[in-house]
């Protein structure tokens, strides 16, 4: 069930959101990042991901996020759970003042041999492969993405 923007903003104001992030790696170990179109984290490089819907099982959410964010069919068994992370943002999807966004993120890593030539552009307007040292050094890569690769986490 998709919520209208006003109702969803109320949810964002009152509750943490639960989501899945996909740490997508290629055969060289590089990580796929997309340049975020929407808030929060707009105009930063970020891993693909998405919210888990009410009553949606985690395995179904993994498959849906891969389809929506990467344009691929993926078996949930291809993804390896990496941990639970918290993402806190001072803004929200509607840019409504005074409402922050809080995510509880289930991070999963997946190694892929092939991706479509053209990736979905709903959430990201550009995609790029980064080595881990590159993404850690790039100031435009969001700190929440860097946390997946930081030795201190």
C-alpha positions as a printed NumPy array, in Angstrom:
array([[  0.   ,   0.   ,   0.   ],
       [  1.466,   3.309,  -1.059],
       [  0.774,   6.249,   1.237],
       [ -0.147,   9.702,   0.017],
       [  2.628,  12.281,   0.644],
       [  0.854,  13.968,   3.586],
       [  0.33 ,  10.665,   5.42 ],
       [  3.84 ,   9.496,   4.641],
       [  5.286,  12.759,   5.983],
       [  3.414,  12.109,   9.245],
       [  4.969,   8.623,   9.395],
       [  8.449,  10.113,   8.793],
       [  7.79 ,  12.654,  11.557],
       [  6.721,  10.032,  14.106],
       [  8.566,   6.799,  13.296],
       [ 11.797,   5.326,  12.033],
       [ 11.6  ,   3.752,   8.587],
       [ 13.001,   0.293,   7.885],
       [ 14.909,  -0.157,   4.649],
       [ 17.301,  -2.348,   2.717],
       [ 20.533,  -1.071,   1.191],
       [ 22.33 ,  -3.083,  -1.469],
       [ 26.11 ,  -2.951,  -1.497],
       [ 26.578,  -4.009,  -5.114],
       [ 30.048,  -5.193,  -6.102],
       [ 31.473,  -6.196,  -9.46 ],
       [ 34.123,  -8.83 , -10.218],
       [ 36.863,  -6.282,  -9.398],
       [ 35.379,  -5.568,  -5.967],
       [ 34.245,  -2.088,  -6.962],
       [ 31.007,  -0.705,  -5.492],
       [ 28.102,   0.693,  -7.505],
       [ 26.853,   4.065,  -6.27 ],
       [ 24.107,   6.28 ,  -7.629],
       [ 23.875,  10.061,  -7.447],
       [ 20.686,  10.633,  -5.41 ],
       [ 17.901,  12.586,  -7.065],
       [ 15.58 ,  12.811,  -4.052],
       [ 15.789,  13.856,  -0.426],
       [ 17.173,  12.822,   1.934],
       [ 20.805,  12.567,   0.822],
       [ 20.013,  14.451,  -2.387],
       [ 23.008,  15.083,  -4.701],
       [ 25.266,  12.627,  -2.904],
       [ 26.579,   9.242,  -4.041],
       [ 24.716,   6.466,  -2.289],
       [ 24.2  ,   2.718,  -2.543],
       [ 20.903,   1.539,  -4.082],
       [ 18.186,   0.792,  -1.57 ],
       [ 14.584,   1.168,  -0.567],
       [ 12.047,   0.995,   2.233],
       [ 10.42 ,  -2.237,   3.334],
       [  6.641,  -1.988,   2.982],
       [  4.188,  -2.952,   5.714],
       [  3.649,  -6.736,   5.679],
       [  6.426,  -7.21 ,   3.085],
       [  8.805, -10.023,   3.955],
       [ 12.526,  -9.174,   3.893],
       [ 13.208, -11.662,   1.068],
       [ 10.454, -10.094,  -1.037],
       [ 11.795,  -6.605,  -0.283],
       [ 15.302,  -7.652,  -1.36 ],
       [ 13.98 ,  -8.915,  -4.692],
       [ 11.801,  -5.815,  -5.206],
       [ 14.59 ,  -3.361,  -4.351],
       [ 16.929,  -5.125,  -6.816],
       [ 14.251,  -4.921,  -9.496],
       [ 13.307,  -1.278,  -8.828],
       [ 16.787,   0.114,  -8.163],
       [ 18.901,  -2.046, -10.508],
       [ 16.431,  -3.379, -13.077],
       [ 17.388,  -6.994, -12.347],
       [ 15.746, -10.12 , -11.028],
       [ 17.722, -11.311,  -8.027],
       [ 17.207, -14.242,  -5.719],
       [ 17.36 , -13.113,  -2.091],
       [ 19.887, -15.912,  -1.445],
       [ 22.379, -13.976,  -3.623],
       [ 22.533, -11.206,  -1.005],
       [ 24.638, -11.565,   2.134],
       [ 23.498,  -9.736,   5.266],
       [ 26.146,  -7.249,   6.448],
       [ 24.436,  -5.731,   9.491],
       [ 21.987,  -3.204,  10.875],
       [ 22.78 ,   0.499,  10.51 ],
       [ 21.059,   3.722,  11.541],
       [ 20.808,   6.592,   9.09 ],
       [ 19.777,   9.974,  10.457],
       [ 19.052,  12.888,   8.124],
       [ 18.191,  16.476,   9.094],
       [ 15.684,  16.738,   6.219],
       [ 12.9  ,  14.688,   4.644],
       [ 11.539,  13.738,   1.206],
       [  9.166,  16.747,   1.173],
       [ 11.76 ,  19.266,   2.424],
       [  9.315,  20.16 ,   5.195],
       [ 11.141,  22.228,   7.855],
       [ 11.59 ,  20.702,  11.298],
       [ 11.094,  17.073,  10.269],
       [ 14.126,  14.805,  10.178],
       [ 14.293,  11.282,   8.742],
       [ 15.408,   8.209,  10.685],
       [ 16.108,   4.906,   8.936],
       [ 16.928,   1.509,  10.369],
       [ 18.831,  -0.109,   7.505],
       [ 19.398,  -3.795,   6.814],
       [ 22.543,  -3.739,   4.682],
       [ 23.113,  -6.586,   2.217],
       [ 26.067,  -7.181,  -0.08 ],
       [ 25.639,  -8.72 ,  -3.505],
       [ 28.266,  -9.547,  -6.134],
       [ 26.907,  -9.185,  -9.67 ],
       [ 28.442, -10.132, -12.991],
       [ 25.991,  -8.196, -15.158],
       [ 23.784,  -5.152, -14.852],
       [ 21.469,  -3.678, -17.494],
       [ 23.057,  -1.102, -19.804],
       [ 20.575,   1.48 , -18.543],
       [ 19.758,   1.447, -14.829],
       [ 16.458,   2.789, -13.423],
       [ 16.561,   6.544, -12.856],
       [ 13.786,   6.987, -10.274],
       [ 16.124,   7.57 ,  -7.328],
       [ 19.512,   8.204,  -8.999],
       [ 20.351,  10.302, -12.04 ],
       [ 23.807,   8.823, -12.553],
       [ 25.626,   5.64 , -11.565],
       [ 29.327,   4.973, -11.169],
       [ 31.622,   2.193,  -9.964],
       [ 33.952,   3.195,  -7.11 ],
       [ 36.842,   1.35 ,  -5.526],
       [ 36.551,   1.383,  -1.738],
       [ 39.494,   3.827,  -1.338],
       [ 37.887,   6.128,  -3.953],
       [ 34.518,   6.234,  -2.242],
       [ 36.062,   6.758,   1.192],
       [ 38.056,   9.729,  -0.159],
       [ 35.264,  11.334,  -2.2  ],
       [ 33.501,  14.152,  -0.284],
       [ 30.359,  13.693,  -2.408],
       [ 29.876,  10.098,  -1.18 ],
       [ 27.414,  10.254,   1.713],
       [ 28.831,   9.382,   5.168],
       [ 26.128,   6.727,   5.612],
       [ 27.471,   4.937,   2.534],
       [ 31.051,   5.314,   3.735],
       [ 30.051,   3.683,   7.041],
       [ 29.616,   0.348,   5.239],
       [ 33.344,   0.356,   4.45 ],
       [ 34.821,   2.063,   7.487],
       [ 37.032,  -0.11 ,   9.705],
       [ 35.582,   1.628,  12.773],
       [ 32.043,   0.385,  12.105]])
